[in-house]
Amino acid sequence: MNPITGHAPGKLVLSGDYIALLDAPALVLAVNCLASATLTTKLTGGWSVRSNITPPFQLESLTALSDTVDQQLLKTLIEALPDTSKLPKHAELALDTSTFYEGNEKLGVGSSAAILVALAEVLSQVTKNPLSTESLIGLHNSLHGRNGSGLDIVAARLGGLSRFQNGTGVRVTLPTGLHMRFVFTGTSTSTEPMLARFRALIAARPTDEITNWQNLANAVAESLHDVGLFLSTLAKLNEFVLAFDRTTQLGIYGKAHRTALEIADDVGVLYKPCGAGGGDTGVALSDDRKALDAFERNVKREGLTLLNLTIENHGATVQL
């Protein structure tokens, strides 16, 4: 048979990082890092699976799948399917998230969610049993030992810019005249420990502080109609997050992010880490292209990496 390929994009969080876990809205941008899963049916040989991040493995049948790291993704998805009788007995599966890396370092743009969605699209196409976004969020959390919001799954499915809240997302539009540059810090961050630390810290914070954070995130999500209002509102939210980070020592603004922030302040643009922070990727935003050009030049002088990321308007797709 001809191969079936599923694609799903990565994501970056423009606003609502962390506080989305407490039901505030987040703005999530799908970016042009694409995960792919390609299934090719064969006549013999069982299942062979290869990927860019784990060793290849061979199975006589899908019932032989184990809980080892290299087999967990496929095993978890197959167990979630309501009917596996239409899956081929012999197949080759290729998984690819190579565009989510800079060298050997992960960019932190949602590779695990994207490959889960891409593979789910392929298996759903074959079995004619689609998995819901809600179920994929649950599967992703179980695979990675977290209790995340699911915004990365939603971004991978929807594409473009989405307003995410309480496990669901709707497509929205960036403000006219907004320009962005994306910066990789050079190091990867493990999301799960950061989320666990945040939950422990937030449990001891005053209720009015949490409410203020939620209100600021909501104000940003409501300001997309005007670029100036969006930038000024996002700046207030980022000032709040920066103060929270300084007080709690959560570690959102790692050394490279602080360097990028200082450069941004000097040239008059807005900068923030995306998602968990620490390392990974950040974004500079402005309605002034020249100011962003100056930011880009100065960031390069400091040895940080500018990423050629663009908005991926297509969400998860399947090619037959």
Secondary structure, 3 states (H helix, E strand, C coil): CCCEEEEEEEEEEEECCCHHHHCCCEEEEEEEEEEEEEEEECCCCCEEEEECCCCCEEECCHHHCCCCCCCHHHHHHHHHCCCCCCCCCCEEEEEECHHHEECCEECCCCHHHHHHHHHHHHHHHHHCCCCCHHHHHHHHHHHHCCCCCCHHHHHHHHCCEEEEECCEEEEECCCCCCEEEEEECCCCCCHHHHHHHHHHHHCCCCHHHHHHHHHHHHHHHCCCCCHHHHHHHHHHHHHHHHHHHHHHCCCCCCHHHHHHHHHHHHHCCEEEECCCCCCCEEEEEECCHHHHHHHHHHHHHCCCEEECCCECCCCCEEEC
